[in-house]
Amino acid sequence: MLIVSLDKQLILRLLDIPEIMASGFSAREGLTGAGVTVLKGRTYFGSWRVTAGTLVFVSSSMGDSNYFAEDLDDAVRHTLLMILRNLQSSGFDRAIRAAS
């Protein structure tokens, strides 16, 4: 039986959500081959790492504390929340309304 690591499962789940790319974000394997790097365009937004069997999100914002996910669903949910908060603060929703 093939066992897929938590970070590999997470990246597969994030890649299955087309709205992430549609909003200008992307997820890819970490530079070392481990973890998941989340990008906003070409800019580093944050990353997930597996530490002692737990997914930990490290934000690019120095003021944010690390987030320890309870499970894979929690990690996906937290990633989407971080993206939505960023879009809200950047006025993304105003740009969409203006274009329609």
Secondary structure, DSSP 8 states (H G I E B T S, - for coil): -----HHHHHHHHHHT-HHHHHTTEEEEE-TTSSSEEEEETTEEEEEEEEETTEEEEEESSTTS--EE-SSHHHHHHHHHHHHHHHHHHHTHHHHHHHH-
